[in-house]
């Protein structure tokens, strides 16, 4: 199933699978146009998440050796209490050098000044918000001059429109405002308890192309009213990234701007948590994983030009690392992805992808299923294999591939999409 169904309503329409997010204490949201998309219909592309009392936080970032200027900024302020996250689309602020970093500093100066004034107007105990209390996320074209003036000009309007009480429309506006080539917003939520205290976990993400993990593979933002320190959030996030955002691939390319960040406002006022291994976090841990996995799956399903969502599971491996290698070898194979796009049950391409993963195999124990149909049984074509049945299954919007290696008990699951002509069209016309 694409979207894991827990106890909250999941909507499905032209916007894809998503959940309606409501109010969460401690957050203000605003989304406006800064006219960054000059050749397109006017849209929101500047979004702020404002934490009026500050928020503890933790992030995971791309492991690419070339990173954007905003990530450099965020890494330098990783230990600070955060009062706002500013997100822009259209421009990645990557490979922009000193000028790109200076632009972030200039924007931070304007933003900190105006938010400090907002503190004076709105809060009983106003805080002076410093530039190091701000985080930035950018997505879009690499190597273009960062549109600093357009953004600074839009900030007063952005702050003026901050809403302290959210509803599903405000969250949807924010989710739409962070998209680039995405066709659908991505929103997920769970509620749980920490030591008996109810807490909320809300999340939104964007990602459509340049999606392959070595950390997170997209922009993802998670918000909770739980009271959890950054030192606890960090290992908790890193742990739950592994089978969620680090288990997706659209095209095998890793972005310069990848980041997933969780913010904790503390308004739920639950008991203090001193370790991410504290049993009081068990429910929160599970719920966080659900939110992250729903967002990650939504990113994969909305890959550029995608017509099918693909789930690849490799089981009975000697270790998880081997299972993961085989999963991604299949997921990133253009030949496998194009066969699925063409609804061709060409299982030989799956066999090829397993072999090139360079994981030690005992072919006499190899089993492969496509959907409910057994293709390979103990290293040989199944006697029950009927290509017409598998051909019919390949017409499904969700395709499952299951591989059993037969030399252990470890497993891994990866989510991806097919490779269509539309992918080429989108990326050849990306800047025009």
C-alpha positions in Angstrom: 0.0 0.0 0.0 1.3 3.4 -1.0 0.1 5.3 2.0 0.0 3.5 5.3 -3.5 3.7 6.8 -3.6 4.2 10.5 -6.5 5.8 12.4 -6.6 9.1 10.4 -8.4 9.7 7.2 -6.4 9.4 4.0 -7.7 11.4 1.1 -7.1 10.3 -2.5 -7.9 12.5 -5.5 -6.0 14.5 -8.2 -3.7 15.7 -5.4 -2.6 12.2 -4.6 -2.7 10.5 -1.2 -2.6 12.9 1.7 -4.0 13.8 5.1 -5.6 17.0 6.2 -3.4 18.7 8.9 -5.1 20.9 11.5 -3.7 23.0 14.3 -0.4 22.4 16.2 0.6 24.7 19.0 3.7 26.9 18.7 3.9 27.3 14.9 2.9 30.1 12.6 2.8 29.6 8.8 2.7 31.9 5.8 3.2 31.4 2.0 3.4 34.1 -0.6 4.7 34.8 -4.1 8.1 36.5 -4.5 7.7 36.3 -8.3 10.5 33.8 -8.6 8.8 31.9 -11.5 8.7 34.8 -14.0 7.8 32.7 -17.0 4.9 30.9 -15.3 1.6 31.6 -13.8 2.0 33.4 -10.5 2.2 31.0 -7.6 3.5 30.9 -4.0 7.2 30.0 -3.8 8.3 31.5 -0.5 7.1 29.8 2.7 7.9 30.4 6.4 7.4 28.3 9.4 7.7 30.5 12.5 8.2 29.1 16.0 7.0 31.9 18.3 8.6 30.4 21.4 11.5 28.8 19.6 11.9 25.1 18.7 14.5 22.4 19.3 15.4 20.6 16.1 17.5 18.0 14.3 18.4 17.6 10.7 19.9 15.2 8.2 21.5 16.5 5.1 22.8 15.4 1.8 26.1 13.5 1.7 27.0 15.0 -1.7 30.4 16.6 -1.8 28.8 19.7 -3.4 26.2 21.2 -1.1 24.1 24.3 -1.3 24.8 27.6 0.5 21.7 27.2 2.7 22.9 23.8 4.0 26.3 25.3 4.8 24.5 28.0 6.8 22.3 25.4 8.6 25.3 23.3 9.5 27.0 26.3 11.1 23.9 26.9 13.3 23.0 23.3 14.1 23.1 23.7 17.9 21.0 26.8 18.1 17.3 27.2 19.1 15.4 27.9 15.9 12.7 30.5 15.5 12.0 30.2 11.8 12.6 28.1 8.7 12.4 29.9 5.4 11.9 27.9 2.2 12.1 29.1 -1.4 11.6 27.2 -4.6 12.9 27.9 -8.2 16.5 28.5 -7.1 18.7 26.0 -5.3 21.3 28.5 -4.1 23.9 25.8 -4.9 27.2 26.4 -6.7 26.7 30.1 -6.1 29.8 30.5 -3.9 30.4 33.4 -1.6 27.7 35.5 -3.2 25.1 32.8 -2.5 26.2 32.6 1.2 26.2 36.4 1.5 22.6 36.4 0.2 21.5 34.0 2.9 23.2 36.2 5.5 21.5 39.4 4.1 18.1 37.6 4.1 18.7 36.4 7.6 19.4 40.0 8.8 16.1 41.3 7.3 14.2 38.3 8.6 15.6 38.4 12.2 14.9 42.2 12.4 11.3 41.8 11.3 10.6 38.7 13.4 12.1 40.4 16.5 9.6 43.3 16.0 6.9 40.7 15.7 8.0 39.3 19.0 7.6 42.7 20.6 4.1 43.1 19.2 2.8 39.6 19.9 4.6 38.1 22.9 4.5 38.8 26.6 8.2 38.0 26.9 9.6 39.0 23.5 12.9 37.5 22.4 15.6 39.1 20.2 15.8 36.7 17.3 19.3 36.5 16.0 20.4 35.4 12.5 21.8 32.2 13.9 18.2 31.3 15.1 17.1 30.9 11.5 17.3 27.9 9.1 16.9 28.0 5.3 15.9 25.5 2.7 16.1 26.0 -1.1 15.2 23.9 -4.1 15.3 24.5 -7.8 18.0 25.2 -10.4 21.6 24.8 -9.5 24.2 27.5 -10.4 21.9 30.4 -10.9 22.4 33.7 -9.1 20.2 33.6 -5.9 17.3 36.1 -6.2 18.1 37.9 -2.9 16.2 41.1 -3.6 13.0 39.4 -4.7 13.0 37.4 -1.5 13.9 40.3 0.8 11.2 42.4 -0.9 8.6 39.7 -0.2 9.5 39.1 3.5 7.4 41.9 5.0 4.3 40.5 3.3 5.3 37.0 4.3 5.6 37.9 8.0 2.4 40.0 7.9 0.5 37.0 6.7 1.7 34.5 9.3 -1.2 32.5 10.8 -0.8 31.3 14.4 -3.9 29.1 14.1 -3.6 26.7 11.2 -6.1 24.6 9.3 -6.0 22.2 6.4 -6.0 25.1 3.9 -3.0 26.8 5.4 -1.0 23.5 5.6 -2.0 22.8 2.0 -0.9 26.2 0.9 2.5 25.6 2.5 2.8 22.2 1.0 2.0 23.5 -2.5 4.4 26.5 -1.9 7.5 24.3 -1.5 7.0 22.2 -4.8 9.1 22.4 -7.9 8.4 19.8 -10.6 6.2 17.9 -8.2 2.6 17.4 -9.3 1.2 16.7 -5.9 1.6 18.0 -2.3 2.8 15.6 0.3 1.3 15.7 3.8 1.1 13.2 6.6 0.2 13.2 10.3 0.0 11.0 13.3 -1.0 11.5 16.9 0.4 9.5 19.8 1.3 9.7 23.5 4.5 10.3 25.4 4.1 9.0 29.0 0.3 9.5 28.7 0.5 13.0 27.2 -1.0 13.4 23.8 1.3 14.8 21.1 1.0 15.5 17.4 3.4 14.8 14.5 2.8 16.6 11.3 5.0 16.4 8.1 5.2 17.7 4.6 7.8 17.2 1.9 8.7 17.9 -1.7 10.7 15.8 -4.1 10.2 14.6 -7.7 13.6 14.3 -9.4 17.2 14.0 -8.3 16.0 11.6 -5.7 18.5 9.0 -4.4 19.6 8.6 -0.9 22.7 9.3 0.9 20.7 10.8 3.7 17.3 12.1 2.8 16.9 12.7 -0.9 14.5 15.6 -0.8 13.2 18.4 1.4 11.1 17.1 4.3 9.9 19.0 7.3 8.4 17.4 10.4 6.7 19.4 13.2 5.7 18.2 16.7 4.4 19.8 19.8 6.2 17.2 21.9 8.9 18.5 24.3 12.0 16.7 23.1 15.5 18.2 23.0 17.6 18.3 19.9 20.1 15.8 21.3 17.3 13.3 21.5 15.7 14.2 18.2 18.9 13.8 16.2 19.5 10.0 16.8 15.7 9.4 16.6 15.6 11.1 13.2 18.7 9.4 11.9 17.3 6.0 12.9 13.9 6.6 11.2 15.4 8.0 8.1 17.0 4.7 7.2 13.9 2.8 6.1 12.0 5.9 4.9 13.8 8.7 3.0 16.9 6.5 2.7 14.8 3.8 1.1 13.5 5.7 -2.0 14.9 6.4 -5.4 13.5 8.1 -8.5 16.4 8.5 -10.8 19.6 7.5 -9.0 20.8 11.1 -8.6 21.5 12.7 -5.3 20.7 16.4 -4.9 23.0 19.2 -3.5 20.1 20.4 -1.3 18.7 17.4 0.4 17.5 17.9 4.0 15.0 16.5 6.4 14.4 18.4 9.6 12.2 17.8 12.6 11.2 20.7 14.9 9.8 20.4 18.4 7.8 23.3 19.9 7.4 21.7 23.4 3.9 23.0 23.8 2.6 19.5 24.7 4.6 19.8 27.9 5.2 16.0 28.2 7.6 14.5 30.7 11.3 15.3 29.9 13.0 12.7 27.7 16.7 12.3 28.2 17.4 9.5 25.8 16.0 8.4 22.4 16.0 4.9 23.8 13.6 5.9 26.6 10.6 3.5 26.5 8.3 6.5 26.9 9.2 7.4 23.3 8.1 4.0 21.8 4.7 5.4 20.5 6.4 8.5 19.2 9.1 6.5 17.5 6.5 4.4 15.7 4.4 7.3 14.7 7.4 9.3 13.5 8.3 6.4 11.3 4.8 6.2 9.8 4.8 10.0 9.0 8.3 9.8 7.4 7.5 6.6 5.4 4.2 8.1 4.1 6.1 11.2 3.0 8.9 9.2 1.4 6.5 6.9 -0.5 4.6 10.0 -1.7 7.9 11.5 -3.1 8.7 8.2 -4.9 5.2 7.9 -6.3 5.3 11.5 -7.6 8.7 11.0 -9.3 9.1 13.0 -12.5 7.0 11.4 -15.3 5.9 8.5 -13.1 3.0 6.3 -14.2 3.6 3.5 -11.7 4.7 3.2 -8.0 7.1 0.3 -7.4 7.8 -1.5 -4.2 11.0 -3.7 -4.2 11.6 -6.0 -1.2 14.6 -8.2 -0.9 14.5 -10.9 1.9 16.4 -13.8 3.4 19.8 -12.0 3.0 23.0 -12.5 5.0 22.8 -8.9 6.1 20.8 -5.7 5.6 23.5 -4.1 3.6 23.3 -6.8 0.9 19.5 -6.6 0.8 19.8 -2.8 0.4 22.4 -3.1 -2.4 20.2 -5.5 -4.4 17.1 -3.4 -3.8 18.7 -0.2 -5.2 20.4 -2.1 -8.0 16.9 -3.1 -9.2 15.3 0.3 -8.4 17.9 2.3 -10.2 18.1 0.1 -13.3 16.8 2.1 -16.4 16.1 -1.3 -18.1 13.9 -2.5 -15.2 12.1 0.9 -14.9 11.4 1.2 -18.6 10.1 -2.4 -18.8 7.7 -1.6 -16.0 6.7 1.6 -17.8 6.0 -0.4 -20.9 4.1 -3.0 -18.8 6.5 -5.7 -20.1 7.1 -8.6 -17.7 10.7 -8.8 -18.7 11.9 -10.5 -15.5 15.4 -11.1 -17.1 16.1 -7.5 -16.4 15.5 -8.1 -12.7 17.9 -11.0 -12.8 20.4 -8.8 -14.4 20.0 -6.1 -11.7 20.4 -8.7 -8.9 23.7 -10.0 -10.5 25.2 -6.5 -10.9 24.8 -5.7 -7.3 27.8 -7.9 -6.7 26.3 -9.6 -3.6 27.4 -13.3 -3.1 24.6 -15.5 -4.3 23.6 -19.2 -4.2 21.4 -19.3 -7.3 19.8 -22.6 -6.2 18.1 -20.7 -3.4 17.0 -17.6 -5.5 13.3 -16.9 -5.7 11.6 -13.9 -7.5 8.0 -12.8 -7.4 6.3 -10.1 -9.5 3.2 -9.3 -7.6 1.5 -12.6 -6.5 3.2 -14.5 -9.3 6.3 -16.7 -8.7 8.7 -16.2 -11.6 11.9 -17.9 -10.3 11.8 -20.8 -7.9 15.1 -22.1 -6.5 17.1 -20.6 -9.3 14.9 -21.9 -12.1 11.9 -20.6 -14.0 8.8 -21.6 -12.0 6.8 -24.4 -13.6 3.7 -22.4 -12.8 4.9 -19.2 -14.6 2.4 -17.9 -17.1 3.5 -14.7 -18.9 0.0 -13.7 -19.8 -1.0 -13.5 -16.1 2.1 -11.4 -15.3 1.4 -9.2 -18.3 -2.0 -8.4 -17.0 -0.6 -7.6 -13.5 1.9 -5.2 -15.1 -1.0 -2.9 -16.0 -1.5 -2.1 -12.3 -0.6 1.3 -10.9 1.4 -0.3 -8.0 4.0 -3.0 -8.9 5.6 -5.2 -6.3 8.8 -7.1 -6.8 9.9 -9.6 -4.2 13.3 -11.3 -4.2 14.5 -14.0 -1.8 18.2 -14.6 -1.7 18.1 -17.6 0.7 21.3 -17.2 2.7 20.1 -15.4 5.9 17.2 -13.6 7.6 17.8 -9.9 6.9 15.6 -7.8 4.5 15.2 -4.3 3.1 12.4 -2.5 1.2 12.8 0.3 -1.4 10.3 2.5 -3.1 10.7 3.9 -6.7 8.8 4.7 -9.9 9.0 3.8 -13.6 11.0 5.6 -16.2 8.8 7.1 -18.9 9.1 9.5 -21.9 7.6 12.1 -19.6 10.7 12.0 -17.4 12.8 13.0 -20.4 10.4 15.7 -21.4 10.3 17.3 -17.9 14.1 17.3 -17.5 15.0 18.4 -21.0 12.6 21.3 -20.6 13.3 22.0 -16.9 14.6 25.6 -17.4 12.5 26.5 -20.5 
